[in-house]
Amino acid sequence: MNTPELVDEEDFSSGTIRNGSWRSIPTAGVDELMTPLSCNNYSRNAKDLRDRYADYFVGPGKVSWQDRMIA
């Protein structure tokens, strides 16, 4: 089933997002049934890697348009 209006769509020139119709589909209470299976702790290595990527992408890896895309 190909329904393009179902997914979110981004207008790259303005940085705005048009919400897809999936957002209005009722969840029938499924959200309430989902409980965390763990305490969501991450490893020290994962944190260090995340921080290295963050430093890179706001420093030497920064692209000219990224500040415009962050609201």
Backbone as ProteinMPNN parsed JSONL, in Angstrom:
{"seq_chain_A": "MNTPELVDEEDFSSGTIRNGSWRSIPTAGVDELMTPLSCNNYSRNAKDLRDRYADYFVGPGKVSWQDRMIA", "coords_chain_A": {"N_chain_A": [[0.852, -1.178, 0.0], [0.831, 2.045, -1.021], [0.985, 5.028, 0.333], [1.643, 8.149, 0.27], [0.87, 10.367, 1.804], [0.806, 9.455, 4.349], [3.24, 9.518, 5.742], [5.526, 11.785, 7.467], [6.624, 14.886, 6.041], [9.298, 16.869, 4.891], [9.965, 20.265, 4.175], [12.656, 21.311, 2.682], [13.676, 23.825, 1.998], [12.466, 25.697, 3.688], [12.627, 24.473, 6.115], [10.483, 23.435, 7.461], [8.088, 21.041, 8.709], [5.623, 18.888, 7.494], [3.096, 17.259, 9.026], [2.392, 13.816, 8.806], [-0.436, 11.681, 8.021], [-0.401, 9.519, 9.72], [-0.12, 10.33, 12.305], [-2.612, 10.894, 13.29], [-3.884, 8.523, 13.652], [-5.64, 6.419, 15.773], [-4.277, 4.954, 18.762], [-5.38, 3.026, 20.298], [-4.917, 2.555, 23.011], [-2.498, 1.221, 23.183], [-0.112, 2.45, 23.861], [-0.2, 2.655, 26.638], [0.153, 0.048, 27.42], [2.752, -0.56, 26.964], [5.654, -1.044, 28.69], [8.743, -0.094, 30.155], [11.473, -2.285, 29.6], [13.868, -2.294, 30.774], [16.124, -0.299, 32.739], [17.005, 1.59, 31.061], [19.659, 2.413, 31.077], [22.77, 3.346, 29.712], [25.912, 2.266, 28.389], [29.162, 3.317, 29.507], [30.937, 3.532, 27.382], [29.176, 3.948, 25.231], [28.133, 6.458, 25.907], [30.476, 8.028, 25.781], [31.1, 7.776, 23.049], [28.801, 8.931, 21.891], [29.121, 11.575, 22.841], [31.501, 12.28, 21.55], [30.703, 12.241, 18.849], [28.779, 14.297, 18.977], [30.382, 16.538, 19.622], [31.935, 16.627, 17.296], [30.012, 17.146, 15.268], [29.104, 19.679, 15.885], [31.319, 21.108, 15.575], [34.162, 20.675, 13.729], [32.808, 19.065, 11.866], [30.551, 20.389, 11.151], [27.861, 21.539, 9.093], [26.887, 24.006, 6.672], [24.13, 24.651, 6.701], [22.95, 23.638, 9.01], [22.289, 25.001, 11.462], [20.097, 26.492, 10.744], [18.162, 24.582, 10.444], [17.56, 23.672, 12.943], [15.237, 24.15, 15.39]], "CA_chain_A": [[0.0, 0.0, 0.0], [1.658, 3.237, -1.157], [0.224, 6.211, 0.736], [2.626, 9.176, 0.599], [0.387, 11.31, 2.821], [0.905, 8.8, 5.65], [4.501, 9.855, 6.415], [5.88, 13.195, 7.598], [7.367, 15.393, 4.891], [10.038, 18.084, 5.223], [10.259, 21.254, 3.144], [14.049, 21.633, 2.979], [13.976, 25.248, 1.827], [12.005, 26.468, 4.848], [12.894, 23.727, 7.336], [9.237, 23.07, 8.14], [7.662, 19.655, 8.546], [4.189, 18.644, 7.393], [2.798, 16.008, 9.706], [1.688, 12.801, 8.042], [-1.718, 11.262, 8.591], [-0.198, 8.483, 10.733], [-0.195, 10.937, 13.635], [-4.002, 10.963, 13.741], [-4.422, 7.165, 13.784], [-5.741, 6.082, 17.202], [-3.391, 3.874, 19.203], [-6.214, 2.058, 21.023], [-4.371, 2.27, 24.327], [-1.27, 0.431, 23.135], [0.936, 3.189, 24.568], [-0.267, 2.364, 28.063], [0.581, -1.329, 27.651], [4.196, -0.669, 26.815], [6.422, -0.672, 29.868], [10.172, -0.279, 29.899], [12.001, -3.592, 29.975], [15.102, -2.076, 31.522], [16.18, 1.056, 33.289], [17.496, 2.442, 29.975], [21.027, 2.882, 31.282], [23.66, 3.045, 28.611], [27.273, 2.032, 28.846], [30.096, 4.447, 29.488], [31.456, 3.624, 26.013], [28.14, 4.55, 24.393], [28.091, 7.879, 26.246], [31.682, 8.657, 25.237], [30.957, 7.838, 21.593], [27.781, 9.947, 21.614], [29.708, 12.89, 23.085], [32.481, 12.553, 20.484], [29.931, 12.612, 17.659], [28.168, 15.611, 19.208], [31.443, 17.544, 19.492], [32.326, 16.708, 15.895], [28.978, 17.73, 14.419], [28.951, 21.113, 16.16], [32.643, 21.673, 15.356], [34.721, 20.502, 12.384], [31.881, 18.379, 10.962], [29.347, 21.21, 10.985], [27.517, 21.938, 7.728], [26.448, 25.404, 6.632], [22.686, 24.83, 6.868], [22.379, 22.914, 10.148], [21.686, 25.88, 12.466], [18.805, 26.925, 10.215], [17.223, 23.466, 10.544], [17.271, 23.388, 14.348], [14.329, 25.173, 15.912]], "C_chain_A": [[0.896, 1.24, 0.0], [0.814, 4.467, -0.849], [1.19, 7.299, 1.19], [2.167, 10.133, 1.698], [0.491, 10.734, 4.23], [2.141, 9.259, 6.431], [4.696, 11.365, 6.513], [6.713, 13.613, 6.392], [8.027, 16.708, 5.267], [10.204, 18.964, 3.996], [11.662, 21.767, 3.451], [14.36, 23.117, 2.863], [13.563, 26.071, 3.034], [12.3, 25.772, 6.173], [11.647, 23.333, 8.102], [8.867, 21.62, 7.834], [6.145, 19.595, 8.505], [3.937, 17.285, 8.009], [2.009, 15.073, 8.806], [0.42, 12.358, 8.759], [-1.563, 10.17, 9.644], [-0.356, 9.038, 12.136], [-1.624, 10.996, 14.167], [-4.656, 9.581, 13.862], [-4.477, 6.81, 15.271], [-4.849, 4.896, 17.563], [-4.128, 2.804, 19.981], [-5.586, 1.627, 22.339], [-3.089, 1.465, 24.34], [-0.147, 1.128, 23.897], [0.966, 2.836, 26.048], [0.209, 0.953, 28.383], [2.094, -1.488, 27.609], [4.888, -0.182, 28.081], [7.893, -0.895, 29.569], [10.642, -1.651, 30.391], [13.302, -3.476, 30.759], [15.085, -0.66, 32.049], [16.771, 2.04, 32.287], [18.852, 3.066, 30.266], [21.861, 2.491, 30.079], [25.071, 2.898, 29.157], [28.098, 3.311, 28.767], [30.649, 4.635, 28.076], [30.444, 4.28, 25.082], [28.052, 6.046, 24.649], [29.291, 8.608, 25.649], [31.591, 8.804, 23.722], [29.931, 8.891, 21.194], [28.359, 11.346, 21.766], [30.735, 13.259, 22.016], [31.776, 12.956, 19.192], [29.323, 14.007, 17.824], [29.198, 16.715, 19.039], [31.857, 17.725, 18.037], [31.288, 17.464, 15.063], [28.616, 19.168, 14.775], [30.278, 21.833, 15.983], [33.086, 21.456, 13.925], [33.782, 19.816, 11.39], [30.611, 19.153, 10.678], [29.121, 21.544, 9.51], [26.819, 23.292, 7.761], [24.975, 25.606, 6.98], [22.138, 24.279, 8.174], [21.742, 23.815, 11.199], [20.297, 26.34, 12.038], [17.745, 25.842, 10.394], [16.833, 23.141, 11.978], [16.416, 24.506, 14.904], [14.489, 25.31, 17.401]], "O_chain_A": [[1.649, 1.448, 0.951], [0.016, 4.898, -1.681], [1.524, 7.369, 2.373], [2.995, 10.655, 2.445], [0.283, 11.455, 5.206], [2.087, 9.374, 7.655], [4.111, 12.128, 5.746], [7.418, 12.797, 5.798], [7.401, 17.567, 5.887], [10.54, 18.483, 2.914], [11.845, 22.565, 4.37], [15.233, 23.615, 3.573], [14.235, 27.044, 3.374], [12.234, 26.395, 7.232], [11.732, 22.938, 9.264], [9.288, 21.056, 6.823], [5.462, 20.165, 9.356], [4.496, 16.279, 7.571], [1.072, 15.492, 8.127], [0.231, 12.624, 9.946], [-2.504, 9.914, 10.396], [-0.691, 8.298, 13.061], [-1.826, 11.133, 15.373], [-5.85, 9.484, 14.144], [-3.459, 6.892, 15.958], [-4.686, 3.96, 16.779], [-3.546, 1.765, 20.295], [-5.706, 0.469, 22.74], [-2.631, 1.061, 25.408], [0.685, 0.463, 24.514], [2.038, 2.731, 26.643], [0.627, 0.689, 29.511], [2.643, -2.443, 28.158], [4.717, 0.968, 28.486], [8.244, -1.796, 28.807], [10.249, -2.108, 31.464], [13.775, -4.454, 31.337], [14.132, 0.086, 31.826], [17.013, 3.198, 32.626], [19.16, 4.14, 29.751], [21.671, 1.421, 29.5], [25.375, 3.357, 30.258], [27.76, 4.251, 28.047], [30.813, 5.767, 27.62], [30.82, 5.086, 24.231], [27.911, 6.826, 23.706], [29.14, 9.686, 25.074], [31.963, 9.842, 23.174], [30.162, 9.66, 20.262], [28.122, 12.211, 20.923], [30.828, 14.421, 21.62], [32.196, 13.896, 18.517], [29.358, 14.809, 16.891], [28.925, 17.722, 18.386], [32.102, 18.847, 17.593], [31.642, 18.319, 14.252], [27.884, 19.813, 14.025], [30.361, 23.039, 16.213], [32.471, 21.984, 12.999], [33.952, 19.978, 10.181], [29.695, 18.636, 10.039], [30.072, 21.799, 8.771], [26.229, 23.67, 8.773], [24.617, 26.657, 7.512], [20.945, 24.439, 8.433], [20.732, 23.428, 11.786], [19.422, 26.553, 12.878], [16.556, 26.15, 10.485], [15.87, 22.408, 12.204], [16.816, 25.67, 14.895], [13.807, 26.124, 18.023]]}, "name": "protein", "num_of_chains": 1, "seq": "MNTPELVDEEDFSSGTIRNGSWRSIPTAGVDELMTPLSCNNYSRNAKDLRDRYADYFVGPGKVSWQDRMIA"}
